[in-house]
């Protein structure tokens, strides 16, 4: 029998008004600063089992993935509106998102790339306004409800949203995995610094092929 894992597609957005065309029923939002697993139960280093593993696909949206997207040219080498809910739009990368009106609700740039549209059985994480995939979203509730122990992360940007989400998943006690060749960012230096530096501090870095081999 073929093995399958839970796929979670994560949208960046600036407004709750945007709903993906193929969205799954919305789960109850659960935001918690607490650990999901106690220190004694933390799953770091555990065996990767398909039935308790989720693949978190971060921001595979046209803004990044598709020719014509405002950030496509910035990330393509690494790959081989409304800003009212932006949590820190006066500083750093989120200031750039606000100024350039990135991931504007209802616009083409905020939609999933056609090849990454959620399929039957996939779940959509909604409510993300900042960098980390956990605060203000239904992600943690989806993971808990589906008895997930291992979380594998890929997507955009390697040293931004992927790294932020990795750190939180690690702190919450998940067996955290980063897929080094399935992430992209805006510079080779940023890519290397994350995949060969911080990823190893807060996760088990591996290629997508290595990950599939463990399932």
N, C-alpha and C positions, 0 to 999 in steps of 0.2 A: 504494500500500500504506500502511495506517495506521502511523504511528510509535508506538512504545511505549517506555516507560522502566521501569527496575527500581523497584518500590515496596517500601520497607522499613518495616514497622510496628513501633514501639518501645513496649514495655510498661514502666511503672514497677511495681516490686513489692518486697515486703519478704521474700520467701521463694522459694527455688527450687522449692518444692512446687507452685506454680501453673503450670499449662501451659495456654495458650490452646487452645480447642476446635479451631481451624483452623490450628494451628501447622504450619509446614513442618518437614522434617527438620532437626534441630539440627546446625549446622556446628561445626567445631572452634574453640574459643575461642582467640583470639590477642590478647594484650594487649602493646602495645609503646609505649614512650615515644618511639621513633624516628620520623622522618619516613617517610611512605609514598613520597614523591617527593623526589629530591635537589633541591638549590637550582637546578640547571640544568634539571631536568625538571618543576619545580613548575607546576601547571596553572592558577593564578590568572589570570583574564582570558581564558581560552581560549574558543573557540567552544563553545556548548552544543549537543551532539549527543545525540539520543535514545538511541543505542546505548551511550553511555558516561556516561549520567546516571542518578543514583538520586534518588528522592524519599523523604526520611526523614520519616515521619509520627510525631511524638512525642506519646505519651500521649493518644491519642484514646480515653480510657477513661471509663466512666460517672461516675467520681468528678468529672470535669470537665464532660463533655459533656451529661449527662442530668439532667433534673429529678429531685431526690431525691439526687443526688450531693453529697457533703459540701463540695465546692469549686465546685459549679455556680453558686450565687448570686454568688460572688466574681468569676467570670470571664465571666458571661453578657453583661454590658454590652460587654466588649471583643469579643465574638463577633458583633455586629449582628444484733492482730493480732500479726501477728508482725513486730516491728521489729528482730529480732536482727542483721540484716545491714546496718542503716542505718549508713553510714560516719561520721556525725558527729551523732548524735541528741541531743547536749546543747547544740547551738548553732544559731541561725538557723532557716531554713525547714525543715531536716531535723528539728529539735527539734519543730516543729509537726506534721510528718508522723508522728513517733513518738507524740506526746501524743494526737493525734486518730485514731490507728490508720488512717491513710490507705493506700489501695492494698493492703489486706490480702489475702494469698494466698487464693484460693478463694472470695472474696466478690464480690458483684455489682459493687461499686465498682471493682474491679481488672479487670473484663472489658472487652473492646473494646465501644464503642458499636456497636449492631447494624448501622448503615450503614457502619461502618469495618472490619468483620470481614475478615480476609485472604481474598483471592480466589485462584483458581488462578494460580500464577506469582509471587505475592507472597511475600516472605520475612519472617520474624519475628525481630527482634533480642531476645535474651534475656539475662538476667543483670544488668540495670541496677538498682542499689541507691541510687545517689546522683543527682547532677544531670546530669553529663556523660554522653552516650550511649556514649562509647568505653571507659572503664576497666571491666574485668571482664566485658565483653560480647563477642559474636561479630561486632559491627558491622564492625570493620576487616577481619576475615577475609572477610566477605561482600563488602565493597567491592572488595578486592583480587582475590578469586576471580572476580568478575564484570567485572573490568577497568574499573572505574568511575573517571572523572576528575572529574566534576562532581557535587556533592552539593547538592540543594535541600532546605531545612529548613522545616517548618511544625509547628504544634501548640502545646503548653502547657509551661510558661508562657513567654511571649515573652522576658522578662528573666531567666529562670532556666534551665530545661533547654534551651530552644532556643538561648539565647545561649551557654551553657556549651559545648554541642555544636558550635556555629558556630565558636567560638574554636579548639577542638581540630582541627576539620576544616581550618581555615585554616592552623594551624601545621603540619599534616601535609602540606600542599601541594596539597590538593584545590581545584579551582575551586568556591568556596563561594558559595551563593546562599541568600538568605533571602526568604521569601514574606510580605511585610509584612501583607497583608490576610487571611492564613490562619493567623495566630497570635493568641493572646489571653492576657491576664494580669489581675491583680486591681485595677488602677487605670488611668485614662486617662493619668496622669503616667508610670507605668511603661511603658505601651505606647508612648507618644511618645518617651520617653527612649531606648528600645531601637531602635525602627524608624527614628527620625530622628537617632539618635546613634551608639551603638556598632555597630549593624548595618553602617553605612557604613565603619567602620574595619576590619572583618574579613570582609566579604562584599560581594556585589553585591546590594543590596536591590531588590526589584521586586514587583509584584503577581502574583497567580496567573495572571491573563489575559496579562500581559506575558511571563511565563515560558512559557506555552503557545505564544505567538507566536514564540518563539525555537527551538522544537523542529522 
